[in-house]
Amino acid sequence: MHDSFTPIGGMVPLVNIQLGELVFGGVGAGLYAMLVEVILAVFIAGLMVGRTPEYLGKRIESREIRMVMIYVLVYAFVVLSFSALAVATPAGLAGLNNAGPHGFSEILYAFSSTVANNGSAFAGLTGGTYFYNTLFAIAMLFGRFAMKIPVLALAGFLSERKTSPETVGTFPVTSPLFVALLLGVILIVTALTFFPALALGPVVEHLLMQAGHLF
Amino acid sequence: MAATPRPLFDPPIVRRAVSDSFIKLAPRHMVRNPVMFVVLIGSVLTTLVLVRDATGGRGHLGFTLQIALWLWFTVLFANFAEAMAEGRGKAQADALRKSRTQAQAKRIPAAGRKHDVEVVAASTLRRGDLVLCMPGDVIPGDGDVIEGVASVDESAITGESAPVIRESGGDRSAVTGGTRVLSDYLVTRITANPGETFLDRMIALVEGAERQKTPNEIALTILLSGLTIVFLLAVVTLQPFATYSGTSIGIPVLVALLVCLIPTTIGGLLSAIGIAGMDRVIQQNVIAMSGRSVEAAGDVNTLLLDKTGTITLGNRQAVEMVPMPGVTPDRLADRAQLASLADETPEGRSIVVLAKEKFGLRGRSLTDGQGGTADASATGSDVQFVPFSATTRMSGVNLAGGGELRKGAGDMVSRWVREHDGVIPPDLRSVVDRIAREGGTPLVVAERGAGPACVLGVIYLKDIVKGGMRERFDRLRAMGIRTVMITGDNPLTAAAIAQEAGVDDFLAEAKPEDKMALIRREQAGGRLVAMTGDGTNDAPALAQADVGVAMNTGTQAAKEAGNMIDLDSNPTKLIEIVEIGKQLLMTRGSLTTFSIANDVAKYFAIIPAMFVATFPVLQALNIMRLHSPESAILSAVIFNALIIIALIPLALRGVRYRPMGAASILRRNLIVYGVGGVIVPFVFIKLIDVLLVAVHLAT
């Protein structure tokens, strides 16, 4: 039986965290996660208007993009590789109270949360072991500093740049169209990274639960 | 080197590109493109698995073989795209190279020793050598004329068949290697070592040998590499996740998922887009010193355009004659025509034409005797022409009977009249001011007979704005580009022409340093500035501007200062260059968006296929209802490879460019390449799946 959420119920906070906490409640970190996504969206789609992409009059060039990509990479790297380590080692598997997809969701959630949230875990995971405490600590360290430092560097780079005046040729970032674009980038670039893992966790668990199979 | 439209898939170029696609498989080349390098490694890995399975007699050999083949095709298709773009450039370069083969040079030891000619191969000339070029000789290298005046056929470079004059000193002293002297002779000092001439640079750029990534290309490569690493992580960690879930995924399937997710479409076409962009610049007969400058052209905020020759026709024309009180219009027309008969300038000729058309005075020459109401004394060769000079700023004729006619700038003619005891009519000032205010040039006509001099009237010389300029400036404005007209005219005249032409702003009475100051001011405000120039005094401004287009007829100094050279010396070309720059960036952005949007469908094809054996319930995610796991994975990989080929024409031609504001361009491209990028793969992956099953390539 479930120690915590139903599969989809658990997937909602999990996805919110994996998006970089840019939804309600993500105080501070949520803002800069959103700004990183905005710059990513401006860069990918901004070229389509035939200019070097600009956000708030600041040109987005290689050094800005490098910082954005470090931010995106750190998150994916820590969550995915630490989860992989946990499911592949006896010490990691020892912490599970649930088998199957739900056990996998517990591990995935725990690492997502330590990197991007408050370090909470589903109730089924026994986190008080050397293995998990050590990995959680490292994940938190990465999740805080390895992500904040590139964001601060990004802010520094942008403030150094001259502000270009806005013209009709400037990429518009205040329209409903941009909102749709930003949502698309968040979902495709960020969320789809975790799609395979989610498919093996909450998604399959939900489908199995509907078939009457519980973990 | 004229801009000849080439069919997109020219058979010889295609043949060469096919073999180049294989040559480009060398890791040394592939590593320049991180996305395709990952695909190459994946192809090698899958091939090794295939060999292992074949020798061990295990696995689904047919499936692995097909995956391996399509992965290799993916790499080859991307190489083919790049080779096609290069091939089209090379075809242009070969045409250029022909003009240089076996060129010989007549080297002379010093300027004065034209008879000590030593014939050497053009390729052995060094900077500083002096060469003599006689009629029919090909000028062996880029250089400066130090002696002589000659007409030169530059059609090999510019495609323009009319010969041009090249002479020592002044702004017409630069000659280009590969052009041919038609008349007279030139002594030229070579200014470029072999391999460094403009022609060499042009060949190198179109061939891609010297191609360096532009800043935007670097930024895009970082983004694409970052995404590749993210997807690599997602795929690599999938194996332990699968093991945990009680299944295991074969390497070919993992590689297939990885290759489908990483942005191979844009990764494979990125360099082709860049090369094709350079190629389009060259087809406009412009040599860009780097890809960087072409890209900067797309970002330009302010265009500085010289008035004369760019916005207006080089020549002003007489459109009206205003007589002073007491002077009949016919008399003014007659005198004005007489004063202009010997004046061979276009302005002078337009006065003769106006007098003929409006006042019925037929054209006469000074030597064919009197005509109309011409003064009886204006006959024969006694008439003396007084040419225009910069100090007098007047021209005219001295008639045999002692009469004198003058025309020129208002203040100078007024002074001449006063010096000859004349009185300036009070109306003159207001007429002159009115003409200046309307953007014209007032030309005052005065006469002196036996008595004191008197002012006859004013000729209105008008700057003729070139046809279609207003529409072009409107197009630029729609893209958010401001045009500034630079002119030496006074502010009144400048304002009137600026309004007529439809430019946004003007800089009147401009000196070279004013131009420089304007560029600096614009740049300090965060704007990118483009300009054209040809004279040596333009060189500093050309160097300061973000995009400086030097005219080929210009001086060596101007050409070296600019970052592009227009071989046709057409200043309005700047507008086309801006459009090419924008198109280049748009094509990159559109294909990046398309490539990333494609991932949605590929996930939905591959993820259920991977795990449906272990968790049959995951069939729910197979929203395309693909036939089997094998057919699903194959279809995604095949789509991923074929889309590269399908988009080669778009990459080479560029996305269609329309002059509109950013918001409308974004809306349009986002619907076509973003929404289209999500939908298209769903349709085609399903189609390929149906086809594969129908021909029994997948079960």
Interface residues (C-beta under 8 A of the other chain):
Chain A: L40 F43 I44 A45 G46 L47 M48 V49 G50 R51 T52 G57 I60 E61 S62 E64 I65 R66 V68 M69 V72 L73 A76 F77 L80 S81 S83 A84 L85 V87 A88 L93 G100 P101 F104 K162 T163 S164 P165 T167 V168 G169 T170 F171 P172 S175 L177 A180 L181 G184 I188 V189 L192 T193 F194 F195 P196 A197 A199 L200 V203 V204 L207 L208 Q210 A211
Chain B: P215 N216 I218 A219 L220 I222 L223 S225 G226 L227 I229 V230 F231 L233 A234 V235 V236 T237 L238 P240 F241 A242 T243 Y244 S245 L257 E295 G298 D299 N301 R477 A478 M479 G480 I481 R482 A524 G525 G526 R527 G581 K582 Q583 L585 M586 R588 G589 S590 T592 T593 I596 A597 D599 V600 Y603 I607 P608 M610 F611 F615 V617 L618 A620 L621 Y657 G661 A662 A663 I665 L666 R667 N669 L670 Y673 G674
